[in-house]
Amino acid sequence: MSKLKITRTRSDIGRISVQRETLKHLGLRKISQSVVIEDTPVVRGMIKRVEHMVKVESVED
C-alpha cells in the first residue's frame, strides 16, 4: 500500500471545529509539520475536509 506525506501549510484560526479536529487526528499540530501515513479511503476523506490547509505528496515505500 502506498503512503502519503501530508504537510500543514495554513493556520486553523477562524476555522470550524471539525477542521481543527481533523488536523489534530492527522497528527498535524503546527504549521510546516509533516506526517507520513498510509493511503486509505479514511485518510483521503480527512484530507479532502482540510485540503485548503495541507499539501499532499505521494511517497514511495
PDB file as gemmi writes it, atoms N, CA and C in Angstrom:
CRYST1    1.000    1.000    1.000  90.00  90.00  90.00 P 1                      
ATOM      1  N   MET A   1       0.846  -1.177   0.000  1.00  0.00           N  
ATOM      2  CA  MET A   1       0.000   0.000   0.000  1.00  0.00           C  
ATOM      3  C   MET A   1       0.893   1.243   0.000  1.00  0.00           C  
ATOM      4  N   SER A   2       0.504   2.261  -0.735  1.00  0.00           N  
ATOM      5  CA  SER A   2       1.320   3.469  -0.819  1.00  0.00           C  
ATOM      6  C   SER A   2       1.124   4.355   0.406  1.00  0.00           C  
ATOM      7  N   LYS A   3       2.010   5.305   0.528  1.00  0.00           N  
ATOM      8  CA  LYS A   3       1.951   6.231   1.658  1.00  0.00           C  
ATOM      9  C   LYS A   3       1.840   7.657   1.146  1.00  0.00           C  
ATOM     10  N   LEU A   4       1.357   8.538   2.012  1.00  0.00           N  
ATOM     11  CA  LEU A   4       1.217   9.949   1.686  1.00  0.00           C  
ATOM     12  C   LEU A   4       1.990  10.780   2.694  1.00  0.00           C  
ATOM     13  N   LYS A   5       2.659  11.810   2.194  1.00  0.00           N  
ATOM     14  CA  LYS A   5       3.294  12.787   3.073  1.00  0.00           C  
ATOM     15  C   LYS A   5       2.375  13.999   3.094  1.00  0.00           C  
ATOM     16  N   ILE A   6       1.871  14.334   4.268  1.00  0.00           N  
ATOM     17  CA  ILE A   6       0.937  15.444   4.421  1.00  0.00           C  
ATOM     18  C   ILE A   6       1.630  16.527   5.232  1.00  0.00           C  
ATOM     19  N   THR A   7       1.670  17.740   4.678  1.00  0.00           N  
ATOM     20  CA  THR A   7       2.312  18.870   5.332  1.00  0.00           C  
ATOM     21  C   THR A   7       1.281  19.957   5.577  1.00  0.00           C  
ATOM     22  N   ARG A   8       1.216  20.429   6.797  1.00  0.00           N  
ATOM     23  CA  ARG A   8       0.287  21.515   7.125  1.00  0.00           C  
ATOM     24  C   ARG A   8       0.870  22.835   6.627  1.00  0.00           C  
ATOM     25  N   THR A   9       0.064  23.607   5.889  1.00  0.00           N  
ATOM     26  CA  THR A   9       0.548  24.852   5.305  1.00  0.00           C  
ATOM     27  C   THR A   9      -0.152  26.090   5.838  1.00  0.00           C  
ATOM     28  N   ARG A  10      -1.287  25.929   6.500  1.00  0.00           N  
ATOM     29  CA  ARG A  10      -2.052  27.082   6.962  1.00  0.00           C  
ATOM     30  C   ARG A  10      -2.518  26.892   8.400  1.00  0.00           C  
ATOM     31  N   SER A  11      -2.835  28.003   9.029  1.00  0.00           N  
ATOM     32  CA  SER A  11      -3.309  28.008  10.410  1.00  0.00           C  
ATOM     33  C   SER A  11      -4.777  27.586  10.480  1.00  0.00           C  
ATOM     34  N   ASP A  12      -5.199  27.147  11.661  1.00  0.00           N  
ATOM     35  CA  ASP A  12      -6.606  26.784  11.849  1.00  0.00           C  
ATOM     36  C   ASP A  12      -7.394  27.890  12.554  1.00  0.00           C  
ATOM     37  N   ILE A  13      -6.801  29.053  12.715  1.00  0.00           N  
ATOM     38  CA  ILE A  13      -7.503  30.179  13.335  1.00  0.00           C  
ATOM     39  C   ILE A  13      -8.678  30.582  12.443  1.00  0.00           C  
ATOM     40  N   GLY A  14      -9.845  30.687  13.039  1.00  0.00           N  
ATOM     41  CA  GLY A  14     -11.039  31.068  12.297  1.00  0.00           C  
ATOM     42  C   GLY A  14     -11.712  29.923  11.559  1.00  0.00           C  
ATOM     43  N   ARG A  15     -11.203  28.713  11.699  1.00  0.00           N  
ATOM     44  CA  ARG A  15     -11.781  27.543  11.031  1.00  0.00           C  
ATOM     45  C   ARG A  15     -12.799  26.877  11.950  1.00  0.00           C  
ATOM     46  N   ILE A  16     -13.691  26.103  11.340  1.00  0.00           N  
ATOM     47  CA  ILE A  16     -14.693  25.408  12.140  1.00  0.00           C  
ATOM     48  C   ILE A  16     -14.040  24.268  12.923  1.00  0.00           C  
ATOM     49  N   SER A  17     -14.687  23.866  13.995  1.00  0.00           N  
ATOM     50  CA  SER A  17     -14.098  22.871  14.898  1.00  0.00           C  
ATOM     51  C   SER A  17     -13.851  21.525  14.217  1.00  0.00           C  
ATOM     52  N   VAL A  18     -14.672  21.173  13.245  1.00  0.00           N  
ATOM     53  CA  VAL A  18     -14.483  19.895  12.535  1.00  0.00           C  
ATOM     54  C   VAL A  18     -13.136  19.888  11.818  1.00  0.00           C  
ATOM     55  N   GLN A  19     -12.762  21.003  11.210  1.00  0.00           N  
ATOM     56  CA  GLN A  19     -11.477  21.087  10.516  1.00  0.00           C  
ATOM     57  C   GLN A  19     -10.320  21.049  11.510  1.00  0.00           C  
ATOM     58  N   ARG A  20     -10.473  21.703  12.639  1.00  0.00           N  
ATOM     59  CA  ARG A  20      -9.431  21.674  13.670  1.00  0.00           C  
ATOM     60  C   ARG A  20      -9.223  20.254  14.186  1.00  0.00           C  
ATOM     61  N   GLU A  21     -10.311  19.552  14.439  1.00  0.00           N  
ATOM     62  CA  GLU A  21     -10.228  18.170  14.921  1.00  0.00           C  
ATOM     63  C   GLU A  21      -9.591  17.259  13.876  1.00  0.00           C  
ATOM     64  N   THR A  22      -9.910  17.478  12.615  1.00  0.00           N  
ATOM     65  CA  THR A  22      -9.341  16.662  11.544  1.00  0.00           C  
ATOM     66  C   THR A  22      -7.830  16.823  11.497  1.00  0.00           C  
ATOM     67  N   LEU A  23      -7.339  18.054  11.580  1.00  0.00           N  
ATOM     68  CA  LEU A  23      -5.893  18.286  11.597  1.00  0.00           C  
ATOM     69  C   LEU A  23      -5.255  17.587  12.792  1.00  0.00           C  
ATOM     70  N   LYS A  24      -5.913  17.651  13.919  1.00  0.00           N  
ATOM     71  CA  LYS A  24      -5.402  17.012  15.138  1.00  0.00           C  
ATOM     72  C   LYS A  24      -5.316  15.496  14.963  1.00  0.00           C  
ATOM     73  N   HIS A  25      -6.338  14.896  14.361  1.00  0.00           N  
ATOM     74  CA  HIS A  25      -6.352  13.444  14.159  1.00  0.00           C  
ATOM     75  C   HIS A  25      -5.351  12.999  13.102  1.00  0.00           C  
ATOM     76  N   LEU A  26      -5.009  13.885  12.186  1.00  0.00           N  
ATOM     77  CA  LEU A  26      -3.963  13.575  11.211  1.00  0.00           C  
ATOM     78  C   LEU A  26      -2.571  13.706  11.833  1.00  0.00           C  
ATOM     79  N   GLY A  27      -2.493  14.294  13.023  1.00  0.00           N  
ATOM     80  CA  GLY A  27      -1.209  14.465  13.698  1.00  0.00           C  
ATOM     81  C   GLY A  27      -0.508  15.749  13.327  1.00  0.00           C  
ATOM     82  N   LEU A  28      -1.260  16.715  12.793  1.00  0.00           N  
ATOM     83  CA  LEU A  28      -0.676  17.986  12.361  1.00  0.00           C  
ATOM     84  C   LEU A  28      -1.061  19.084  13.345  1.00  0.00           C  
ATOM     85  N   ARG A  29      -0.133  19.423  14.210  1.00  0.00           N  
ATOM     86  CA  ARG A  29      -0.427  20.422  15.226  1.00  0.00           C  
ATOM     87  C   ARG A  29       0.199  21.780  14.929  1.00  0.00           C  
ATOM     88  N   LYS A  30       1.287  21.813  14.174  1.00  0.00           N  
ATOM     89  CA  LYS A  30       1.974  23.072  13.880  1.00  0.00           C  
ATOM     90  C   LYS A  30       2.099  23.276  12.372  1.00  0.00           C  
ATOM     91  N   ILE A  31       2.183  24.531  11.961  1.00  0.00           N  
ATOM     92  CA  ILE A  31       2.395  24.853  10.552  1.00  0.00           C  
ATOM     93  C   ILE A  31       3.768  24.320  10.146  1.00  0.00           C  
ATOM     94  N   SER A  32       3.872  23.786   8.955  1.00  0.00           N  
ATOM     95  CA  SER A  32       5.077  23.180   8.370  1.00  0.00           C  
ATOM     96  C   SER A  32       5.392  21.805   8.942  1.00  0.00           C  
ATOM     97  N   GLN A  33       4.566  21.277   9.817  1.00  0.00           N  
ATOM     98  CA  GLN A  33       4.757  19.926  10.340  1.00  0.00           C  
ATOM     99  C   GLN A  33       4.291  18.928   9.285  1.00  0.00           C  
ATOM    100  N   SER A  34       5.015  17.827   9.137  1.00  0.00           N  
ATOM    101  CA  SER A  34       4.671  16.798   8.160  1.00  0.00           C  
ATOM    102  C   SER A  34       4.508  15.449   8.837  1.00  0.00           C  
ATOM    103  N   VAL A  35       3.639  14.621   8.262  1.00  0.00           N  
ATOM    104  CA  VAL A  35       3.475  13.243   8.705  1.00  0.00           C  
ATOM    105  C   VAL A  35       3.412  12.352   7.474  1.00  0.00           C  
ATOM    106  N   VAL A  36       3.859  11.123   7.620  1.00  0.00           N  
ATOM    107  CA  VAL A  36       3.760  10.127   6.547  1.00  0.00           C  
ATOM    108  C   VAL A  36       2.830   9.036   7.051  1.00  0.00           C  
ATOM    109  N   ILE A  37       1.717   8.830   6.338  1.00  0.00           N  
ATOM    110  CA  ILE A  37       0.728   7.842   6.758  1.00  0.00           C  
ATOM    111  C   ILE A  37       0.250   7.035   5.560  1.00  0.00           C  
ATOM    112  N   GLU A  38      -0.349   5.890   5.849  1.00  0.00           N  
ATOM    113  CA  GLU A  38      -0.875   5.009   4.809  1.00  0.00           C  
ATOM    114  C   GLU A  38      -1.991   5.699   4.026  1.00  0.00           C  
ATOM    115  N   ASP A  39      -2.046   5.431   2.740  1.00  0.00           N  
ATOM    116  CA  ASP A  39      -3.082   5.983   1.870  1.00  0.00           C  
ATOM    117  C   ASP A  39      -4.306   5.068   1.924  1.00  0.00           C  
ATOM    118  N   THR A  40      -5.305   5.463   2.711  1.00  0.00           N  
ATOM    119  CA  THR A  40      -6.546   4.703   2.836  1.00  0.00           C  
ATOM    120  C   THR A  40      -7.724   5.615   2.507  1.00  0.00           C  
ATOM    121  N   PRO A  41      -8.887   5.053   2.234  1.00  0.00           N  
ATOM    122  CA  PRO A  41     -10.065   5.889   1.974  1.00  0.00           C  
ATOM    123  C   PRO A  41     -10.407   6.818   3.141  1.00  0.00           C  
ATOM    124  N   VAL A  42     -10.186   6.368   4.361  1.00  0.00           N  
ATOM    125  CA  VAL A  42     -10.467   7.199   5.536  1.00  0.00           C  
ATOM    126  C   VAL A  42      -9.551   8.424   5.544  1.00  0.00           C  
ATOM    127  N   VAL A  43      -8.269   8.199   5.296  1.00  0.00           N  
ATOM    128  CA  VAL A  43      -7.305   9.301   5.279  1.00  0.00           C  
ATOM    129  C   VAL A  43      -7.620  10.251   4.130  1.00  0.00           C  
ATOM    130  N   ARG A  44      -7.986   9.709   2.973  1.00  0.00           N  
ATOM    131  CA  ARG A  44      -8.348  10.561   1.828  1.00  0.00           C  
ATOM    132  C   ARG A  44      -9.538  11.454   2.167  1.00  0.00           C  
ATOM    133  N   GLY A  45     -10.507  10.928   2.888  1.00  0.00           N  
ATOM    134  CA  GLY A  45     -11.658  11.727   3.300  1.00  0.00           C  
ATOM    135  C   GLY A  45     -11.262  12.840   4.251  1.00  0.00           C  
ATOM    136  N   MET A  46     -10.336  12.537   5.158  1.00  0.00           N  
ATOM    137  CA  MET A  46      -9.860  13.557   6.089  1.00  0.00           C  
ATOM    138  C   MET A  46      -9.099  14.650   5.345  1.00  0.00           C  
ATOM    139  N   ILE A  47      -8.296  14.250   4.370  1.00  0.00           N  
ATOM    140  CA  ILE A  47      -7.543  15.227   3.578  1.00  0.00           C  
ATOM    141  C   ILE A  47      -8.498  16.124   2.801  1.00  0.00           C  
ATOM    142  N   LYS A  48      -9.537  15.551   2.244  1.00  0.00           N  
ATOM    143  CA  LYS A  48     -10.499  16.339   1.475  1.00  0.00           C  
ATOM    144  C   LYS A  48     -11.149  17.416   2.337  1.00  0.00           C  
ATOM    145  N   ARG A  49     -11.373  17.111   3.591  1.00  0.00           N  
ATOM    146  CA  ARG A  49     -12.004  18.061   4.510  1.00  0.00           C  
ATOM    147  C   ARG A  49     -11.108  19.276   4.782  1.00  0.00           C  
ATOM    148  N   VAL A  50      -9.781  19.076   4.738  1.00  0.00           N  
ATOM    149  CA  VAL A  50      -8.851  20.174   5.039  1.00  0.00           C  
ATOM    150  C   VAL A  50      -7.868  20.425   3.889  1.00  0.00           C  
ATOM    151  N   GLU A  51      -8.278  20.117   2.658  1.00  0.00           N  
ATOM    152  CA  GLU A  51      -7.357  20.210   1.525  1.00  0.00           C  
ATOM    153  C   GLU A  51      -6.820  21.616   1.285  1.00  0.00           C  
ATOM    154  N   HIS A  52      -7.533  22.632   1.732  1.00  0.00           N  
ATOM    155  CA  HIS A  52      -7.080  24.011   1.563  1.00  0.00           C  
ATOM    156  C   HIS A  52      -6.033  24.404   2.607  1.00  0.00           C  
ATOM    157  N   MET A  53      -5.756  23.519   3.552  1.00  0.00           N  
ATOM    158  CA  MET A  53      -4.819  23.817   4.637  1.00  0.00           C  
ATOM    159  C   MET A  53      -3.596  22.903   4.640  1.00  0.00           C  
ATOM    160  N   VAL A  54      -3.536  21.949   3.709  1.00  0.00           N  
ATOM    161  CA  VAL A  54      -2.433  20.991   3.685  1.00  0.00           C  
ATOM    162  C   VAL A  54      -1.901  20.808   2.266  1.00  0.00           C  
ATOM    163  N   LYS A  55      -0.692  20.261   2.199  1.00  0.00           N  
ATOM    164  CA  LYS A  55      -0.078  19.878   0.925  1.00  0.00           C  
ATOM    165  C   LYS A  55       0.136  18.368   0.993  1.00  0.00           C  
ATOM    166  N   VAL A  56      -0.241  17.661  -0.062  1.00  0.00           N  
ATOM    167  CA  VAL A  56      -0.165  16.201  -0.058  1.00  0.00           C  
ATOM    168  C   VAL A  56       0.776  15.734  -1.162  1.00  0.00           C  
ATOM    169  N   GLU A  57       1.682  14.826  -0.803  1.00  0.00           N  
ATOM    170  CA  GLU A  57       2.617  14.242  -1.756  1.00  0.00           C  
ATOM    171  C   GLU A  57       2.600  12.724  -1.603  1.00  0.00           C  
ATOM    172  N   SER A  58       2.778  12.030  -2.706  1.00  0.00           N  
ATOM    173  CA  SER A  58       2.872  10.576  -2.674  1.00  0.00           C  
ATOM    174  C   SER A  58       4.313  10.184  -2.341  1.00  0.00           C  
ATOM    175  N   VAL A  59       4.468   9.156  -1.498  1.00  0.00           N  
ATOM    176  CA  VAL A  59       5.789   8.699  -1.077  1.00  0.00           C  
ATOM    177  C   VAL A  59       5.936   7.243  -1.482  1.00  0.00           C  
ATOM    178  N   GLU A  60       7.086   6.918  -2.070  1.00  0.00           N  
ATOM    179  CA  GLU A  60       7.366   5.531  -2.436  1.00  0.00           C  
ATOM    180  C   GLU A  60       7.827   4.764  -1.203  1.00  0.00           C  
ATOM    181  N   ASP A  61       7.469   3.487  -1.127  1.00  0.00           N  
ATOM    182  CA  ASP A  61       7.865   2.650   0.021  1.00  0.00           C  
ATOM    183  C   ASP A  61       9.336   2.355   0.010  1.00  0.00           C  
TER     184      ASP A  61                                                      
END                                                                             
